[in-house]
Amino acid sequence: MAGGLAAWAVARVTAADRLRRTENQAVPLLAFTPQVAAAAPWAALGLRLTGRRGPAATAAVAAAALGLVVRPRGIPKPQPAASGPVLRVLTANLYFGRADAEVLVARVRQADADVLFVQELTEEAITRLKDAGLDELLPYTELELRGGSGGSGIYARFPLGEGPPVPPIRMAQPTALLQLPGGEAVELICVHPVPPAPARYGSSEWWREELAVLPPPGRLPRVLAGDFNSTLDHAAFRDVLHLGYADAAEQTGTALTPTWGIPGRGAVLTLDHVLVDRSCAVLACSVHAVPGSDHRAVSAELQLPGR
């Protein structure tokens, strides 16, 4: 037990998921680092109570290392000074288009969202969202269908123009330029790389390559939102943040709230994110259940830097 915890801590701290030979196993496993970090202190205590002092000490060191990695996600961070308009965004994976359209549109209405990012969008889902009144709330769209789980889309309250160029990947990743009434513009990217499934050889490599196509921030404020199939414990996802982005949940101290799991059995992993360039302030971030989907929706309230 102590050896396993120590190996996990070393793998996370040294970013062992970068190793090509082991990434198919390491990437899915490291997604569960918050659960291991929560269990590690109890394991150390149990070993100590049974008289195994050496293993207990090893487990305690591993618990401390994992705690240093995970605990800051529950602490709100100072935000940059921002004087621009407030932008409210929502992202949701529709699970092959099966998510409850009425509930999702009600969430858009309740959050007074200006932008909705959707993944796994299907033609049937587009129809059900329209019937639920989404087009009345967010009439401007940039939609891309690819069949099955490959479709994605952006719905917006304000006009959309051509977004930043992003190299194509296996799933649709539409982009758009949101034109706000005051004259400001915001770049939008709907993100959905393939999942790094351990049973599918090569999927971790594809996932890593698809995250790497995301561009760094540009001249205009930018929002990346969607199902990244990644957590903060993945080196490839942290590489995206290091380009100059901030995770809205991490900024507000809510990054330990999971967003994905088995339908009807609760969420276990934080795979869905809203990222903003670091000139924007994150005012709020929250997670909401969407019946019919294996993902929860993520809502964020952002303040743009101003002119």
C-alpha positions as a Markdown table, in Angstrom:
| # | Residue | x | y | z |
|---|---|---|---|---|
| 1 | Met | 0.0 | 0.0 | 0.0 |
| 2 | Ala | 2.8 | 2.4 | 0.9 |
| 3 | Gly | 4.7 | 1.6 | -2.2 |
| 4 | Gly | 1.7 | 2.1 | -4.4 |
| 5 | Leu | 1.0 | 5.5 | -2.8 |
| 6 | Ala | 4.6 | 6.5 | -3.2 |
| 7 | Ala | 4.7 | 5.5 | -6.9 |
| 8 | Trp | 1.5 | 7.4 | -7.5 |
| 9 | Ala | 2.9 | 10.6 | -5.9 |
| 10 | Val | 6.2 | 10.3 | -7.9 |
| 11 | Ala | 4.2 | 9.7 | -11.1 |
| 12 | Arg | 2.1 | 12.8 | -10.5 |
| 13 | Val | 4.9 | 15.1 | -9.3 |
| 14 | Thr | 7.3 | 14.1 | -12.1 |
| 15 | Ala | 4.5 | 14.1 | -14.8 |
| 16 | Ala | 5.1 | 10.5 | -15.7 |
| 17 | Asp | 2.1 | 10.6 | -18.1 |
| 18 | Arg | 4.4 | 12.3 | -20.6 |
| 19 | Leu | 6.3 | 9.0 | -21.1 |
| 20 | Arg | 5.1 | 7.6 | -24.4 |
| 21 | Arg | 5.6 | 3.9 | -23.3 |
| 22 | Thr | 3.3 | 4.2 | -20.4 |
| 23 | Glu | 0.9 | 7.0 | -21.3 |
| 24 | Asn | -2.0 | 4.7 | -22.3 |
| 25 | Gln | -2.1 | 3.5 | -18.7 |
| 26 | Ala | -0.8 | 6.5 | -16.8 |
| 27 | Val | -3.1 | 9.1 | -18.3 |
| 28 | Pro | -6.4 | 7.5 | -17.3 |
| 29 | Leu | -5.0 | 6.5 | -13.9 |
| 30 | Leu | -3.7 | 9.9 | -13.0 |
| 31 | Ala | -7.2 | 11.4 | -13.5 |
| 32 | Phe | -8.1 | 9.8 | -10.1 |
| 33 | Thr | -5.3 | 11.6 | -8.2 |
| 34 | Pro | -7.8 | 13.6 | -6.1 |
| 35 | Gln | -9.4 | 10.4 | -4.8 |
| 36 | Val | -6.0 | 8.9 | -4.1 |
| 37 | Ala | -4.9 | 12.1 | -2.3 |
| 38 | Ala | -8.0 | 11.9 | -0.1 |
| 39 | Ala | -7.4 | 8.3 | 0.8 |
| 40 | Ala | -3.6 | 8.5 | 1.4 |
| 41 | Pro | -3.7 | 10.1 | 4.9 |
| 42 | Trp | -6.1 | 7.4 | 6.1 |
| 43 | Ala | -3.8 | 4.7 | 4.7 |
| 44 | Ala | -0.9 | 6.2 | 6.5 |
| 45 | Leu | -2.8 | 6.3 | 9.7 |
| 46 | Gly | -3.9 | 2.7 | 9.3 |
| 47 | Leu | -0.4 | 1.5 | 8.7 |
| 48 | Arg | 0.8 | 3.4 | 11.8 |
| 49 | Leu | -1.9 | 1.9 | 14.0 |
| 50 | Thr | -0.9 | -1.6 | 13.0 |
| 51 | Gly | 2.7 | -0.9 | 13.9 |
| 52 | Arg | 4.2 | -0.6 | 10.4 |
| 53 | Arg | 6.2 | 2.5 | 11.0 |
| 54 | Gly | 8.4 | 2.4 | 7.9 |
| 55 | Pro | 5.4 | 2.0 | 5.5 |
| 56 | Ala | 3.4 | 4.5 | 7.5 |
| 57 | Ala | 6.1 | 7.1 | 7.1 |
| 58 | Thr | 6.3 | 6.4 | 3.3 |
| 59 | Ala | 2.6 | 6.7 | 3.0 |
| 60 | Ala | 2.6 | 9.9 | 5.0 |
| 61 | Val | 5.2 | 11.5 | 2.7 |
| 62 | Ala | 3.2 | 10.4 | -0.3 |
| 63 | Ala | 0.0 | 11.9 | 1.2 |
| 64 | Ala | 1.8 | 15.2 | 1.9 |
| 65 | Ala | 3.0 | 15.4 | -1.7 |
| 66 | Leu | -0.4 | 14.6 | -3.2 |
| 67 | Gly | -2.0 | 17.1 | -0.8 |
| 68 | Leu | 0.3 | 19.8 | -2.0 |
| 69 | Val | -0.8 | 19.1 | -5.6 |
| 70 | Val | -4.5 | 18.8 | -5.0 |
| 71 | Arg | -5.5 | 21.1 | -2.1 |
| 72 | Pro | -4.8 | 24.4 | -3.8 |
| 73 | Arg | -7.7 | 23.6 | -6.2 |
| 74 | Gly | -10.1 | 24.4 | -3.3 |
| 75 | Ile | -8.6 | 27.8 | -2.6 |
| 76 | Pro | -9.9 | 30.9 | -4.5 |
| 77 | Lys | -7.1 | 32.8 | -6.3 |
| 78 | Pro | -6.6 | 36.6 | -6.6 |
| 79 | Gln | -8.0 | 37.9 | -9.9 |
| 80 | Pro | -6.6 | 40.5 | -12.3 |
| 81 | Ala | -8.1 | 44.0 | -12.4 |
| 82 | Ala | -10.7 | 43.9 | -15.1 |
| 83 | Ser | -13.1 | 46.7 | -16.1 |
| 84 | Gly | -14.8 | 45.3 | -19.1 |
| 85 | Pro | -18.3 | 43.8 | -19.5 |
| 86 | Val | -19.3 | 40.6 | -17.8 |
| 87 | Leu | -19.7 | 37.5 | -19.9 |
| 88 | Arg | -21.6 | 34.5 | -18.7 |
| 89 | Val | -20.9 | 31.2 | -20.4 |
| 90 | Leu | -22.1 | 27.6 | -20.1 |
| 91 | Thr | -20.7 | 24.4 | -21.5 |
| 92 | Ala | -22.4 | 21.0 | -21.6 |
| 93 | Asn | -21.6 | 17.6 | -23.2 |
| 94 | Leu | -24.9 | 16.2 | -24.5 |
| 95 | Tyr | -23.9 | 12.5 | -24.4 |
| 96 | Phe | -24.7 | 11.6 | -28.0 |
| 97 | Gly | -27.4 | 14.3 | -28.0 |
| 98 | Arg | -29.4 | 12.5 | -25.2 |
| 99 | Ala | -29.2 | 15.3 | -22.6 |
| 100 | Asp | -32.5 | 16.8 | -21.4 |
| 101 | Ala | -33.0 | 19.8 | -23.6 |
| 102 | Glu | -35.6 | 21.4 | -21.3 |
| 103 | Val | -33.3 | 21.3 | -18.3 |
| 104 | Leu | -30.3 | 22.6 | -20.3 |
| 105 | Val | -32.3 | 25.5 | -21.7 |
| 106 | Ala | -33.7 | 26.3 | -18.2 |
| 107 | Arg | -30.1 | 26.4 | -17.0 |
| 108 | Val | -29.2 | 28.9 | -19.8 |
| 109 | Arg | -32.2 | 31.0 | -18.8 |
| 110 | Gln | -31.4 | 30.9 | -15.1 |
| 111 | Ala | -27.7 | 31.7 | -15.6 |
| 112 | Asp | -28.6 | 34.4 | -18.1 |
| 113 | Ala | -25.9 | 32.9 | -20.2 |
| 114 | Asp | -24.5 | 34.8 | -23.2 |
| 115 | Val | -22.8 | 31.8 | -24.7 |
| 116 | Leu | -23.6 | 28.1 | -24.7 |
| 117 | Phe | -20.9 | 25.6 | -25.8 |
| 118 | Val | -22.2 | 22.1 | -26.5 |
| 119 | Gln | -20.4 | 18.9 | -27.4 |
| 120 | Glu | -21.7 | 15.6 | -28.8 |
| 121 | Leu | -24.3 | 17.6 | -30.7 |
| 122 | Thr | -26.7 | 15.8 | -33.0 |
| 123 | Glu | -29.4 | 16.9 | -35.5 |
| 124 | Glu | -32.0 | 15.5 | -33.1 |
| 125 | Ala | -30.5 | 17.5 | -30.2 |
| 126 | Ile | -30.6 | 20.7 | -32.3 |
| 127 | Thr | -34.3 | 20.2 | -32.9 |
| 128 | Arg | -35.1 | 19.5 | -29.2 |
| 129 | Leu | -33.1 | 22.5 | -28.1 |
| 130 | Lys | -35.0 | 24.6 | -30.5 |
| 131 | Asp | -38.3 | 23.3 | -29.3 |
| 132 | Ala | -37.2 | 24.1 | -25.7 |
| 133 | Gly | -36.7 | 27.7 | -26.7 |
| 134 | Leu | -32.9 | 28.0 | -27.0 |
| 135 | Asp | -33.1 | 29.9 | -30.3 |
| 136 | Glu | -35.1 | 32.6 | -28.6 |
| 137 | Leu | -32.4 | 33.0 | -25.9 |
| 138 | Leu | -29.3 | 32.5 | -28.0 |
| 139 | Pro | -30.2 | 33.1 | -31.7 |
| 140 | Tyr | -26.7 | 33.2 | -33.2 |
| 141 | Thr | -25.0 | 29.9 | -33.8 |
| 142 | Glu | -21.9 | 28.2 | -35.1 |
| 143 | Leu | -22.7 | 24.5 | -35.4 |
| 144 | Glu | -20.7 | 21.6 | -36.8 |
| 145 | Leu | -22.2 | 18.1 | -37.1 |
| 146 | Arg | -20.1 | 15.0 | -37.7 |
| 147 | Gly | -22.4 | 12.2 | -36.7 |
| 148 | Gly | -22.5 | 10.3 | -33.4 |
| 149 | Ser | -20.5 | 12.0 | -30.7 |
| 150 | Gly | -18.4 | 14.1 | -33.1 |
| 151 | Gly | -20.6 | 17.2 | -33.4 |
| 152 | Ser | -20.2 | 20.4 | -31.4 |
| 153 | Gly | -21.7 | 23.9 | -31.5 |
| 154 | Ile | -21.7 | 27.4 | -30.1 |
| 155 | Tyr | -24.9 | 29.3 | -29.3 |
| 156 | Ala | -24.7 | 33.0 | -28.5 |
| 157 | Arg | -26.9 | 36.0 | -27.5 |
| 158 | Phe | -24.9 | 38.3 | -29.7 |
| 159 | Pro | -23.7 | 38.1 | -33.4 |
| 160 | Leu | -20.9 | 35.7 | -34.2 |
| 161 | Gly | -18.2 | 36.2 | -36.8 |
| 162 | Glu | -15.2 | 34.1 | -37.9 |
| 163 | Gly | -13.2 | 32.8 | -35.0 |
| 164 | Pro | -9.5 | 32.0 | -34.5 |
| 165 | Pro | -8.1 | 29.2 | -36.7 |
| 166 | Val | -7.7 | 25.9 | -35.0 |
| 167 | Pro | -6.3 | 22.8 | -36.9 |
| 168 | Pro | -9.0 | 20.1 | -37.4 |
| 169 | Ile | -9.2 | 17.1 | -35.1 |
| 170 | Arg | -11.3 | 14.0 | -35.0 |
| 171 | Met | -14.2 | 15.8 | -33.2 |
| 172 | Ala | -15.7 | 19.1 | -34.2 |
| 173 | Gln | -14.1 | 22.1 | -32.5 |
| 174 | Pro | -16.0 | 25.2 | -33.9 |
| 175 | Thr | -14.7 | 28.6 | -33.2 |
| 176 | Ala | -16.3 | 32.0 | -33.4 |
| 177 | Leu | -15.8 | 35.7 | -32.7 |
| 178 | Leu | -18.5 | 37.1 | -30.4 |
| 179 | Gln | -19.4 | 40.8 | -31.0 |
| 180 | Leu | -20.6 | 42.4 | -27.8 |
| 181 | Pro | -23.0 | 45.5 | -27.9 |
| 182 | Gly | -20.4 | 47.8 | -26.5 |
| 183 | Gly | -18.0 | 47.1 | -29.4 |
| 184 | Glu | -15.8 | 44.6 | -27.6 |
| 185 | Ala | -15.1 | 41.2 | -29.2 |
| 186 | Val | -14.3 | 37.8 | -27.6 |
| 187 | Glu | -12.8 | 34.8 | -29.3 |
| 188 | Leu | -14.6 | 31.5 | -28.6 |
| 189 | Ile | -13.3 | 27.9 | -29.0 |
| 190 | Cys | -15.5 | 24.9 | -28.3 |
| 191 | Val | -13.1 | 22.1 | -27.2 |
| 192 | His | -13.6 | 18.3 | -27.5 |
| 193 | Pro | -10.5 | 16.1 | -27.9 |
| 194 | Val | -10.9 | 12.3 | -28.1 |
| 195 | Pro | -10.9 | 10.6 | -24.7 |
| 196 | Pro | -7.6 | 8.8 | -23.6 |
| 197 | Ala | -9.4 | 5.4 | -23.2 |
| 198 | Pro | -7.0 | 2.8 | -21.8 |
| 199 | Ala | -8.6 | 0.0 | -23.9 |
| 200 | Arg | -8.0 | 1.8 | -27.2 |
| 201 | Tyr | -4.4 | 1.6 | -28.3 |
| 202 | Gly | -3.1 | 5.0 | -29.4 |
| 203 | Ser | -6.0 | 7.0 | -28.0 |
| 204 | Ser | -3.8 | 8.7 | -25.4 |
| 205 | Glu | -1.4 | 9.8 | -28.2 |
| 206 | Trp | -4.3 | 11.2 | -30.2 |
| 207 | Trp | -5.7 | 13.0 | -27.1 |
| 208 | Arg | -2.3 | 14.6 | -26.4 |
| 209 | Glu | -1.9 | 15.7 | -30.0 |
| 210 | Glu | -5.4 | 17.2 | -30.1 |
| 211 | Leu | -4.9 | 19.2 | -27.0 |
| 212 | Ala | -1.6 | 20.5 | -28.5 |
| 213 | Val | -3.5 | 22.1 | -31.4 |
| 214 | Leu | -5.1 | 24.7 | -29.1 |
| 215 | Pro | -3.5 | 28.1 | -29.8 |
| 216 | Pro | -2.1 | 30.5 | -27.2 |
| 217 | Pro | -4.1 | 33.6 | -26.3 |
| 218 | Gly | -4.1 | 36.3 | -29.0 |
| 219 | Arg | -4.8 | 40.1 | -29.1 |
| 220 | Leu | -8.4 | 39.7 | -28.1 |
| 221 | Pro | -9.9 | 38.1 | -25.0 |
| 222 | Arg | -10.5 | 34.4 | -25.5 |
| 223 | Val | -12.6 | 31.7 | -23.9 |
| 224 | Leu | -12.0 | 28.0 | -24.4 |
| 225 | Ala | -14.8 | 25.8 | -23.1 |
| 226 | Gly | -15.9 | 22.2 | -23.4 |
| 227 | Asp | -15.2 | 18.6 | -22.6 |
| 228 | Phe | -11.4 | 18.5 | -22.5 |
| 229 | Asn | -11.3 | 14.8 | -21.4 |
| 230 | Ser | -8.6 | 16.1 | -19.1 |
| 231 | Thr | -8.0 | 17.0 | -15.5 |
| 232 | Leu | -5.5 | 19.2 | -13.8 |
| 233 | Asp | -3.5 | 16.1 | -13.1 |
| 234 | His | -2.7 | 15.6 | -16.8 |
| 235 | Ala | 0.6 | 17.2 | -18.0 |
| 236 | Ala | -0.9 | 17.8 | -21.5 |
| 237 | Phe | -3.8 | 19.8 | -20.0 |
| 238 | Arg | -1.4 | 21.8 | -17.8 |
| 239 | Asp | 0.6 | 22.6 | -21.0 |
| 240 | Val | -2.6 | 24.3 | -22.3 |
| 241 | Leu | -2.8 | 26.4 | -19.2 |
| 242 | His | 0.8 | 27.3 | -19.5 |
| 243 | Leu | 0.1 | 28.9 | -22.9 |
| 244 | Gly | -1.5 | 31.7 | -20.9 |
| 245 | Tyr | -4.9 | 30.4 | -19.8 |
| 246 | Ala | -6.6 | 30.1 | -16.4 |
| 247 | Asp | -9.1 | 27.4 | -15.4 |
| 248 | Ala | -12.3 | 29.1 | -14.1 |
| 249 | Ala | -12.9 | 26.4 | -11.5 |
| 250 | Glu | -9.4 | 26.6 | -10.2 |
| 251 | Gln | -9.5 | 30.4 | -10.0 |
| 252 | Thr | -12.7 | 30.2 | -7.8 |
| 253 | Gly | -11.6 | 27.3 | -5.6 |
| 254 | Thr | -14.1 | 24.8 | -7.1 |
| 255 | Ala | -11.8 | 22.7 | -9.2 |
| 256 | Leu | -12.4 | 19.6 | -7.1 |
| 257 | Thr | -16.0 | 19.4 | -8.1 |
| 258 | Pro | -16.3 | 16.5 | -10.6 |
| 259 | Thr | -18.2 | 16.9 | -13.9 |
| 260 | Trp | -18.2 | 13.4 | -15.4 |
| 261 | Gly | -19.3 | 9.9 | -14.3 |
| 262 | Ile | -21.6 | 7.0 | -14.9 |
| 263 | Pro | -25.2 | 8.3 | -15.5 |
| 264 | Gly | -27.3 | 7.9 | -12.4 |
| 265 | Arg | -24.3 | 7.1 | -10.2 |
| 266 | Gly | -22.7 | 10.5 | -9.7 |
| 267 | Ala | -19.7 | 12.3 | -11.1 |
| 268 | Val | -16.1 | 11.2 | -10.3 |
| 269 | Leu | -13.8 | 13.2 | -12.6 |
| 270 | Thr | -13.4 | 16.9 | -13.5 |
| 271 | Leu | -13.2 | 16.7 | -17.3 |
| 272 | Asp | -15.2 | 19.7 | -18.4 |
| 273 | His | -13.6 | 23.2 | -18.1 |
| 274 | Val | -13.9 | 26.9 | -19.0 |
| 275 | Leu | -10.6 | 28.4 | -19.7 |
| 276 | Val | -9.9 | 32.2 | -20.1 |
| 277 | Asp | -6.8 | 34.1 | -21.0 |
| 278 | Arg | -5.2 | 35.5 | -17.8 |
| 279 | Ser | -6.3 | 39.1 | -18.6 |
| 280 | Cys | -9.9 | 38.2 | -17.7 |
| 281 | Ala | -11.2 | 37.9 | -14.1 |
| 282 | Val | -13.3 | 34.9 | -13.1 |
| 283 | Leu | -16.1 | 36.1 | -10.9 |
| 284 | Ala | -17.9 | 32.7 | -10.4 |
| 285 | Cys | -17.9 | 29.1 | -11.5 |
| 286 | Ser | -20.4 | 26.3 | -10.7 |
| 287 | Val | -21.3 | 22.8 | -11.9 |
| 288 | His | -24.9 | 21.6 | -12.6 |
| 289 | Ala | -26.5 | 18.2 | -13.3 |
| 290 | Val | -28.1 | 17.7 | -16.7 |
| 291 | Pro | -30.4 | 14.6 | -16.8 |
| 292 | Gly | -29.7 | 12.2 | -19.7 |
| 293 | Ser | -26.0 | 13.1 | -19.9 |
| 294 | Asp | -22.9 | 11.5 | -18.3 |
| 295 | His | -21.5 | 15.0 | -17.9 |
| 296 | Arg | -22.5 | 18.0 | -15.8 |
| 297 | Ala | -22.7 | 21.5 | -17.2 |
| 298 | Val | -20.1 | 24.1 | -16.1 |
| 299 | Ser | -21.2 | 27.7 | -15.8 |
| 300 | Ala | -18.7 | 30.6 | -15.4 |
| 301 | Glu | -19.1 | 34.3 | -15.0 |
| 302 | Leu | -16.2 | 36.3 | -16.5 |
| 303 | Gln | -15.2 | 39.9 | -16.6 |
| 304 | Leu | -13.3 | 41.0 | -19.6 |
| 305 | Pro | -10.2 | 43.2 | -19.2 |
| 306 | Gly | -11.7 | 46.3 | -20.9 |
| 307 | Arg | -10.3 | 48.4 | -23.6 |
